[in-house]
Amino acid sequence: MRQSRKIRIQSSPTFAFVVDGETEIWYLQMLKRNERQLRLNIKPEIPNKKSIQDQFELVENLAESEYSKVFWIIDLDTIIKESRETRKGKKQR
């Protein structure tokens, strides 16, 4: 009898990018265009008016799911804006 071989299927790593605006999506599209050896599928799902805390929770949830790595790209001006909008005496997120 012939022994059966176990064929190992290597799955390619999957990455998630959480961004806070359209500019960051453009960065990823340019990365895909200029680095042709990278196999990227970009599915833009821009969160509408999500706070930094909401985005952070999304990153945590994605990291626990099927993704190998999760990258969070956010503009510093968004962080500064949310910090300014926080009322005095109220805890910043």
N, C-alpha and C positions, 0 to 999 in steps of 0.2 A: 504494500500500500504506500501510496505517496503521501508525504506529510504536507499538510496545508500550511501555507505561509500566511502570516498575519501582515496585512498591508496596513501600514500606518499612514493615515491621512493627516498631513500637516495643515492645520488651519492657519490662515494668515492673521496676524494681529489686527484687531479693530480698535480704532481710536475715535473718541468723541471730542468735539470742540464745542464749548459753550461760549458764545460771544454775546455782547450787549448791543450790537448795532450793525448797520449795513456795511460800514467801513471794514470791519473785521472779516465779513464774508468776502469782500473784495480781496483782502489779503490772502485768504485761502484759495480763491479762484486763480490769483496770480501765481501762487505756489504750485498749483496743479498745472498751470500752463507752462511755467518755466522749468519745472523739475519733472520731466516726462517719465523718468524711471519710477516715480512714485505712482502707485495705483490708488487714486483717491476718488471716492464718491462723496460729493458734497450735497447734502440735503439740508438746505437752509430752513431752519425753524427758529426764527427770531422771536424771543419772548417779548410780548407786548407789555411795556411799562413794568417790568419786573425789578424789584429792588435787589441790592447786592445780597441780602440775606436769602431771598428766594432763589437767586442764581446759585449761591453756595449750596443750598439744599439740593438743587437739581444736580450739581456736580457730584455731591456725595451719593445720590441715588444711582447715577450713571456708573460711578466707580464700583458700586456693589453689584451691578448687573453684568451684562455680557461683554462689556468693553475691556480691552487690555489696559488702556490708559485713557485718561480724560484730561484734556487741556482746557483751561479757563482763560480766555483772553478778554481783558477789560481795560477800558481807557482810564487813566488816572483822573481825568476831569470828571468822570462819573462818580468816583469815590469822593472827590472834593465837593462836588455838588450835593451829594447825599449828606455829607458831613455838615455842610452849611445849612441844609434844610432841617436838620435835627434841632428841635427846640432845646433851649437851655434847661438843664436839669433832667433831661430825658436821656436815657442810655442810647449810645450809638450802636448800631448793629455791627 
